[in-house]
């Protein structure tokens, strides 16, 4: 089963799974997250061909960085993830981006792109993501 995700909209709901706790990085930066529970994801925003912001219900939000630039990601603004992995989105998982110029993800060919890291986005004193 695939979970289709577009900018500002999650196109399919997947049930089940619990959140995986963040794992601290040695560099003193914000903790790296090995996996996130995609059932908590409310939307995503494609920043560029290598970066996606994942908006989560109940916070915190996350920045997903791909291992390499993923051609067409920014232009399409749409991606999908194979949700067979217990409703988790994890580092080293692969997302797919449609490449045929249509935003209809059901009728597209796809380019696979590997997730390099998922990091928590720091929140300001007002509680909003910075």
N, C-alpha and C positions, 0 to 999 in steps of 0.2 A: 504494500500500500504506500502511496506517495502522499506527502503533505505538500500542497502547493502554497507558496507564500508570495504575496505581491506587496508593493509598497503601501503601507497603511491598511492592509487587509490580509487576514489569514483565510485561505480559501477552503480549508478542510479542518475539522476538529478531530483530535485524537484523544481518547480517554486513558486515564491510568498513569502510574508512575509517580515517584516522589522526587523532590528536589535533591540534587547531589550537592553536598557542601563544597564550598570553595577551598582550594588548596593554595596555601601561601607560597609566593615566589621568594627565592633567596635574595633577589636584588633590592628588596625594600619597596618595590612598586606595589600597586594594587594586586590582590590575590588573583592568580590564574584560576580559571574554572575548567575542569576537565569535561564536564557535561552540564547541560541545563535541561530542565523539564519543559518540553515544548508545549505542554498543555497549559502552562502559565503565560505563554507568549501571546500578547494581544496584537502586535503588529511589528513590522520591520521597516527600516528606511535604508535604502541603498545610498551610500555616501559616494563611492567611486567604484572602480572595477576590482577593488581588493578589500573593501570595508563595508560592513552592514551593521547598523544599530538595531538591536533586538529590544523592543519595548515589552516589559513584563508586567503582568497584573500583580500588584502588591510589591513591586520593585524588588531588588534593584534592577536597572537596565544593564545590558551588556554590549560590548563591541566585539564583533566577530571579524577577525582578520584572516584572509585567505593566504595560502602559502605562496601564490603567484597571482599576478593580475589575471582576472577572468574576463576574457573578451565578451563584450556585449552586456555585462551585468548592469552597468550604470544606464546604458541606453534602454534596455528592456525593463529594468526596475522590478523584475520578476525572477524568482528562483524557486526550486523545490528541493525537498530533502526526503530521502527514503526513510520512512518512519517505522521500519521493521524493528529498529533497535530499542524497543520498549519505551517509545515516546520521548527519547532523549536526543539531543543534538550535541555531539561531542567533537572534541579536537580530533583531527585526522579523519573524521567523517567526510563524505563528499556531498556537495550540493551540486545541482545542475541548473544551467541557465539556457533558456530557449535561444536558438541561433537563426531561425528562419525569418526573422523580421516581423513576426506576429506576436501579439501579447496573449494569444490563446495558447496556454501551456499544454493543452491536451493535443494540439495538432502540430507540435514543434519537434524538431531535432534538438538535442541538448549537448552542451559542452560541460563536462565534469570539472569541478574545481574543489580542491582539498582545503579543508579548514585547518589553519595553522594554530590559531589561538582564540580563546574566548575570555575576555577580561571584563571585570565589573567596571562600570562607569562611575567615577566618583560623584558624590552628591554635594552640593553646596550647603551653606547654613540654612537656606530656605527649603531644603529637602528635595530640590529639583536637580536633575542630572546636569552636570556642567558641560 
